[in-house]
Amino acid sequence: MKNITAAFKLILKGLNINLPENEYVENYTK
């Protein structure tokens, strides 16, 4: 799961999306 969260963060940063990464990751990790 750590790999998925890391990839998600990289994608969000790549798209320059200003969304709450913490909440996004928590929702997907649950």
Secondary structure, DSSP 8 states (H G I E B T S, - for coil): -HHHHHHHHHHHHHHT--S-HHHHHHHHH-
